[in-house]
Amino acid sequence: MAQWWPRIRQSLTWRIAALVGLAVTLLWLVAALVTVAIFSREMNRVFDNDLKATAQRILPIVLRDRSRDMPLGKLGGGDRRDDDFRRRDPRQLVERLDRKRDTVEFVIRDASGAELLASANSAGVDFPPPQKHGFTQDRNYRYFCDRAPNLGITITVAEPLNQRRSELHEVMLGMSAPLLVVVPLSFFAILFAVRRSLRPVGRLSGDLARRGPQRLDALSKDGMVNELRPIIGAINGLMGRLDAAFESERSFAANAAHEMRTPVAGAIAQAQRLRTETQDPKAAARAADIEATLKRLSRLSEKLMQMARAEGARLRINDQFDLRMVLGMVIDDFTRLPGGAQIELSLPDTPVLSDLDPDAFGILARNLTENALRHGTADQRVDVGLTPDGKLIVRNDCAPLSPEVLSRVSDRFARGDGAGDGTGLGLAIAHVIAERAEAELELRSPLPGTDRGFEACFDASPLPPCRDNV
């Protein structure tokens, strides 16, 4: 019970089932008690009628026999049958005729109260004094008394109450015994009905679970019960406001980064011109510092634009394209840089198709490669590979990362040791793209089978048809 009670209190399904089951049980008990009360009243009425009918059957017979015997005594008193009949004890006569024990006992009295006739087992019954007519009762017996008109002869019939109690107990047992079966079955039936009735709640929960910053479209009201429609309407209104707020933030970041590009580029050009035209070494050094700072600001604005693009775009498309083409163009850009980056590219011979947006894949591949070049050991190549099943793998040599560092390298503006002029957004952008595209990005350090290195593995394979694209 200690384990089930918290579950019942916390579960709406179990609470409804338990409360309804308890209500059904109580209603059943009330109905059973009312039925037993009605049955007891009707049973007593039937038994009283039988008791009354018994008295009314016996008394006329006794009166007839008595009227037949009286004339015989007056005719001369010599009739042997009359003498024998009068000498016999009426109790013995009835006892001799009684072949099996009856539940009804009786006694017949004359006007003076003397017993004229009694049933065989009436001695154990404490009959009440004769009365005019009607029913009486004590702890053990129910009595009915009837009087013969103008003769003063009375009959009192007694019936044991345990017979009535036995009948009533059997009825009560018959009414309560089904509860042992009906109540558990009713509980499970109610639990089943409640669970089926609450399926729309589970469907709504699943729809909400699939929503996120990348998907804030309205929830569908199709197939929903009326009780949930106001809730869905309120949630849709909330998601609309969230979508507008997210869009405003993304637009601001993208516009701010875009607007910064032109003045920053102009400032870089002015710093470069100042450095070339000045003859003062100190001024040239300051101009170089200004140029480096402005270039870092330019890279930051570029990363912010990529982040806004990753957060606001639809990263899965209806068509599929070959990932090899995009990855090849990205790596070519790195190899054309001054000094030439040491990158080993491995591509499969067959097309690698994916429904991931090409621009998003290009941004992700560029950031993973740039991160490997920036944080890898100098003069060591970076391995970039694409598997036939759509997995992009970027590896570089470096000192192994601790689990604590590895768990936060994909946070925004998290910069590792030796990051130099990095922005701290490269892996964060890759993580956002993977999250928005419902793909998996795994970061490992050290490399499998070694004690050094870092690896980023991104699964760009198409989503199954049964899943919703974002």
C-alpha positions in Angstrom: 0.0 0.0 0.0 2.9 2.3 0.8 4.1 1.9 -2.8 0.7 2.3 -4.5 -0.6 5.3 -2.6 1.8 7.8 -4.0 1.1 6.5 -7.5 -2.7 6.9 -6.9 -2.3 10.4 -5.6 -0.1 11.5 -8.5 -1.9 9.8 -11.3 -5.1 11.3 -12.6 -6.2 8.0 -14.1 -5.8 6.1 -10.9 -7.4 8.8 -8.8 -10.5 8.8 -11.1 -10.7 5.0 -11.2 -10.3 4.8 -7.4 -12.9 7.5 -6.7 -15.4 6.1 -9.2 -14.8 2.6 -8.0 -15.4 3.7 -4.4 -18.6 5.5 -5.4 -19.8 2.4 -7.3 -19.1 0.2 -4.3 -20.9 2.6 -1.9 -23.9 2.8 -4.2 -23.9 -1.0 -4.5 -23.9 -1.3 -0.7 -26.7 1.3 -0.3 -28.7 -0.5 -2.9 -28.1 -3.8 -1.2 -29.1 -2.4 2.2 -32.3 -0.9 0.7 -33.1 -4.2 -1.0 -32.5 -6.1 2.2 -34.7 -3.7 4.1 -37.5 -4.1 1.5 -37.1 -7.9 1.4 -37.1 -8.0 5.2 -40.4 -6.1 5.3 -42.0 -8.2 2.6 -40.7 -11.4 4.2 -42.1 -10.5 7.5 -45.4 -9.8 5.9 -45.5 -13.2 4.1 -44.4 -15.0 7.3 -47.1 -13.2 9.3 -49.7 -14.1 6.8 -48.7 -17.7 7.0 -48.7 -17.6 10.8 -52.2 -16.0 10.7 -53.4 -18.5 8.2 -52.1 -21.4 10.3 -54.0 -20.2 13.3 -57.2 -19.7 11.2 -56.9 -23.3 9.8 -56.3 -25.0 13.2 -58.9 -23.2 15.2 -62.0 -24.1 13.1 -60.9 -27.8 13.1 -60.7 -27.8 16.9 -64.1 -26.1 17.2 -65.7 -28.6 14.9 -64.3 -31.5 16.8 -65.4 -30.0 20.1 -68.9 -29.4 18.8 -69.1 -33.0 17.6 -67.9 -34.4 20.9 -70.3 -32.5 23.1 -73.5 -34.0 21.7 -72.1 -37.5 22.2 -71.7 -36.9 25.9 -75.2 -35.6 26.2 -76.8 -38.6 24.4 -76.4 -41.0 27.4 -72.8 -40.9 28.3 -72.5 -44.6 27.5 -70.7 -44.3 24.2 -67.3 -45.9 24.6 -65.7 -43.9 21.9 -66.7 -40.7 23.6 -65.4 -41.8 26.9 -62.1 -42.9 25.4 -61.7 -39.7 23.5 -62.4 -37.6 26.7 -60.0 -39.7 28.8 -57.1 -39.1 26.3 -54.7 -36.2 26.9 -55.0 -33.8 24.0 -51.2 -33.2 24.0 -50.6 -36.9 23.6 -53.1 -37.1 20.7 -51.3 -34.3 18.8 -47.9 -35.7 19.6 -48.9 -39.0 18.3 -50.1 -37.5 15.0 -46.9 -35.3 14.7 -44.5 -37.3 12.4 -41.8 -34.7 12.2 -40.8 -31.5 14.0 -42.6 -28.5 12.7 -41.3 -24.9 13.0 -44.7 -23.6 14.1 -46.0 -24.3 17.7 -49.5 -23.6 19.0 -51.6 -23.7 22.1 -55.5 -23.6 22.4 -57.0 -22.3 25.6 -60.6 -22.0 26.9 -62.1 -18.9 28.3 -60.6 -19.5 31.7 -57.1 -19.8 30.2 -56.8 -23.6 30.6 -55.1 -25.4 27.8 -57.3 -27.5 25.6 -54.8 -28.5 23.0 -51.2 -27.9 22.2 -48.5 -28.9 19.7 -46.0 -31.5 20.7 -43.1 -29.1 21.3 -45.1 -26.2 22.7 -43.8 -26.9 26.2 -40.5 -25.1 25.4 -42.3 -22.0 24.2 -43.2 -19.2 26.6 -46.6 -18.3 25.1 -48.0 -14.9 26.1 -51.3 -14.6 27.9 -54.4 -14.8 25.7 -55.4 -11.6 24.0 -58.2 -10.6 21.8 -56.4 -10.6 18.4 -53.1 -9.7 16.8 -49.3 -10.2 16.8 -46.8 -10.0 19.5 -43.1 -10.8 19.7 -40.3 -11.5 22.1 -36.6 -12.2 21.5 -37.1 -15.7 20.1 -40.7 -16.1 18.8 -43.3 -14.3 16.8 -46.9 -14.9 18.1 -50.3 -14.6 16.6 -53.4 -14.8 18.8 -57.0 -15.4 17.5 -60.3 -15.8 19.4 -63.4 -17.8 18.5 -66.4 -15.5 18.6 -68.9 -16.1 21.5 -67.0 -19.2 22.8 -64.0 -17.6 24.5 -61.6 -20.2 23.0 -58.3 -18.7 21.9 -55.4 -20.0 19.8 -51.9 -18.7 20.0 -49.4 -19.7 17.2 -45.7 -19.2 17.7 -43.0 -19.2 15.0 -39.3 -19.0 15.9 -37.6 -15.8 14.7 -34.3 -17.6 13.8 -36.0 -19.0 10.7 -36.7 -15.4 9.5 -33.2 -14.3 10.5 -31.7 -17.3 8.6 -33.6 -16.3 5.5 -32.6 -12.7 5.9 -28.9 -13.7 6.4 -29.0 -15.8 3.2 -30.4 -12.8 1.3 -27.7 -10.5 2.7 -25.0 -13.0 1.8 -26.5 -13.3 -1.7 -26.4 -9.5 -2.1 -22.9 -9.0 -0.7 -21.1 -12.0 -2.2 -21.1 -10.5 -5.7 -19.2 -7.5 -4.4 -16.1 -9.7 -4.1 -16.3 -10.1 -7.9 -18.1 -7.1 -9.1 -16.0 -4.5 -7.3 -12.6 -5.6 -8.7 -14.1 -6.1 -12.1 -15.8 -2.7 -11.9 -12.5 -1.1 -10.8 -10.6 -2.5 -13.8 -13.4 -1.7 -16.2 -13.4 1.9 -14.9 -9.6 2.1 -15.1 -9.8 0.8 -18.7 -12.5 3.3 -19.6 -10.6 6.2 -18.0 -7.4 5.4 -19.8 -9.2 5.2 -23.1 -11.0 8.5 -22.3 -7.6 10.2 -21.5 -5.9 9.1 -24.7 -6.4 12.6 -26.1 -4.4 13.9 -23.2 -1.5 11.5 -24.1 -1.8 12.6 -27.7 -1.7 16.2 -26.7 1.4 15.5 -24.5 3.1 13.8 -27.5 2.4 16.8 -29.7 3.7 19.2 -27.1 6.9 17.0 -26.7 7.6 17.4 -30.4 7.4 21.2 -30.2 10.5 23.3 -29.5 12.3 26.4 -30.5 12.6 25.1 -34.0 8.9 24.0 -34.2 6.3 26.3 -32.7 3.4 25.6 -35.1 -0.1 25.4 -33.8 -1.4 22.2 -32.3 -4.2 20.4 -34.1 -7.6 20.2 -32.5 -8.8 17.4 -34.7 -10.0 14.4 -32.7 -9.7 16.3 -29.4 -12.4 16.3 -26.9 -14.2 19.5 -26.0 -12.6 19.8 -22.6 -9.1 20.0 -24.2 -9.9 22.5 -26.9 -9.6 25.6 -24.7 -6.3 24.3 -23.4 -5.1 23.7 -26.9 -6.2 27.2 -27.9 -4.3 28.7 -25.0 -1.2 26.7 -25.8 -1.3 27.8 -29.4 -1.6 31.4 -28.4 1.5 30.9 -26.1 3.5 29.2 -28.8 2.6 32.0 -31.2 3.9 34.6 -28.8 7.1 32.5 -28.2 7.6 32.1 -31.9 7.3 35.8 -32.4 9.8 36.4 -29.6 12.3 33.9 -31.0 11.9 35.3 -34.5 12.5 38.8 -33.1 15.7 37.7 -31.4 16.9 35.8 -34.5 16.1 38.7 -36.7 17.9 41.1 -34.4 21.0 38.9 -34.3 21.1 38.3 -38.0 20.4 42.0 -38.9 22.9 43.3 -36.4 25.6 40.9 -37.7 24.8 41.8 -41.3 24.8 45.5 -40.5 28.1 45.2 -38.8 29.8 43.6 -41.8 30.1 46.8 -43.9 31.3 49.2 -41.3 33.7 46.6 -39.9 35.1 45.9 -43.3 35.5 49.6 -43.9 37.3 49.9 -40.5 39.6 47.0 -41.4 40.5 48.7 -44.7 41.2 52.0 -42.9 43.4 50.2 -40.4 45.3 48.4 -43.2 45.8 51.7 -45.0 47.0 53.4 -41.9 49.5 50.7 -41.2 50.9 50.9 -44.7 51.1 54.7 -44.9 52.5 55.5 -41.5 56.2 55.7 -40.9 55.9 55.5 -37.1 56.5 51.9 -35.9 54.3 52.4 -32.9 51.4 53.7 -35.0 51.9 50.8 -37.3 51.7 48.3 -34.4 48.6 50.0 -33.1 47.0 49.8 -36.6 47.9 46.1 -36.7 46.2 45.5 -33.3 43.2 47.4 -34.5 43.0 45.4 -37.7 43.3 42.1 -35.7 40.5 43.2 -33.4 38.3 44.2 -36.2 38.9 40.9 -38.0 37.9 39.1 -34.8 34.8 41.2 -34.7 34.1 40.3 -38.3 34.4 36.6 -37.6 32.1 37.0 -34.6 29.5 38.7 -36.7 29.8 35.9 -39.2 29.3 33.3 -36.5 26.3 35.1 -35.2 24.8 35.1 -38.6 25.4 31.4 -38.9 23.8 30.8 -35.4 20.7 32.8 -36.5 20.6 30.8 -39.7 20.8 27.6 -37.8 18.1 28.5 -35.2 15.6 30.0 -37.6 15.8 28.0 -40.8 14.0 24.8 -41.8 16.9 22.4 -41.8 15.1 19.4 -43.4 13.9 19.7 -46.9 11.7 17.6 -49.2 14.4 16.8 -51.7 17.7 14.9 -51.2 21.1 15.9 -52.4 24.6 14.5 -52.5 26.6 15.5 -49.4 29.9 14.9 -51.2 29.5 18.0 -53.3 29.0 20.4 -50.4 31.8 18.8 -48.3 34.2 19.0 -51.2 33.5 22.8 -51.7 34.0 23.5 -48.0 37.3 21.7 -47.8 38.5 23.4 -51.0 37.9 26.8 -49.4 40.3 25.7 -46.5 43.0 24.4 -48.8 43.0 27.7 -50.8 43.8 29.7 -47.7 47.3 31.2 -47.4 49.7 28.5 -46.3 47.2 25.7 -47.2 45.5 23.8 -44.4 46.6 20.2 -43.9 43.4 18.3 -44.4 42.9 14.7 -45.5 39.5 14.4 -47.2 38.0 10.9 -47.6 34.8 10.6 -49.7 33.0 7.4 -50.8 32.6 6.6 -54.5 28.8 6.5 -54.4 26.5 9.4 -53.7 25.6 10.1 -50.1 22.0 11.4 -50.2 20.5 13.4 -47.4 17.4 15.6 -46.8 19.5 18.0 -44.7 19.5 21.6 -46.0 22.8 22.0 -48.0 23.6 25.4 -46.4 23.1 24.0 -42.9 25.4 21.0 -43.7 28.0 23.4 -45.2 27.9 25.6 -42.1 28.3 22.5 -39.8 31.1 21.0 -41.8 32.9 24.4 -41.9 32.7 24.9 -38.2 33.8 21.3 -37.3 36.8 21.6 -39.7 37.7 25.1 -38.5 37.5 23.9 -34.9 39.8 20.9 -35.7 42.3 23.2 -37.4 42.3 25.7 -34.6 42.6 23.3 -31.7 44.6 20.6 -33.3 48.4 20.0 -32.9 50.4 22.2 -35.3 51.8 20.6 -38.4 49.4 17.6 -37.9 46.8 17.0 -40.5 43.0 17.0 -39.9 41.1 14.0 -41.2 37.7 14.7 -42.6 35.6 11.7 -43.9 32.2 11.0 -45.1 30.8 7.5 -44.8 28.4 5.9 -47.3 25.6 6.0 -44.7 25.9 9.8 -44.2 28.1 10.2 -41.2 30.6 13.1 -41.2 33.7 12.4 -39.1 36.3 15.1 -38.3 39.4 14.1 -36.4 42.4 16.1 -35.2 45.4 15.4 -32.9 45.5 17.1 -29.6 45.9 16.5 -25.9 42.9 14.5 -24.6 40.0 16.5 -23.1 38.7 15.7 -19.7 35.0 14.6 -19.4 34.2 17.9 -17.7 35.6 19.9 -20.6 34.1 17.6 -23.2 30.7 18.1 -21.7 30.8 21.9 -22.1 32.8 22.5 -25.3 29.5 22.8 -27.3 28.2 25.6 -25.0 28.0 29.0 -26.5 31.2 31.1 -26.1 32.9 28.2 -24.5 36.6 28.4 -25.5 39.1 25.7 -24.9 42.7 26.1 -24.0 44.8 27.4 -26.9 41.7 28.8 -28.7 43.6 31.9 -29.7 41.2 34.3 -31.4 38.4 31.8 -31.7 34.8 33.0 -31.0 33.7 30.0 -28.9 30.7 29.4 -31.2 31.9 26.8 -33.7 30.8 23.7 -31.8 27.8 25.5 -30.4 26.6 26.2 -34.0 27.2 22.6 -34.9 25.2 21.5 -31.9 22.3 23.8 -32.7 22.2 22.5 -36.3 22.2 18.9 -35.0 19.4 19.6 -32.5 17.2 21.5 -35.0 17.7 18.8 -37.6 16.9 16.0 -35.1 20.3 14.5 -35.9 23.0 13.2 -33.6 26.4 14.9 -32.9 28.9 12.9 -30.9 32.1 14.4 -29.5 34.8 12.0 -28.3 38.2 12.5 -26.8 40.6 10.7 -26.9 40.2 9.0 -30.3 39.1 5.3 -30.0 42.1 3.1 -29.5 44.5 5.9 -28.7 45.3 8.3 -25.8 45.1 11.5 -27.8 43.0 13.4 -30.2 39.4 14.7 -30.7 36.6 13.5 -32.9 33.3 15.0 -33.9 30.8 12.6 -35.6 27.6 14.0 -37.2 24.9 11.7 -38.6 23.4 13.4 -41.7 21.3 10.5 -42.8 17.7 11.2 -43.9 15.0 11.1 -41.3 12.6 8.1 -41.5 9.3 8.9 -43.3 7.2 8.5 -40.2 8.9 11.4 -38.4 8.1 15.0 -38.8 10.7 17.2 -40.5 11.6 20.5 -39.0 
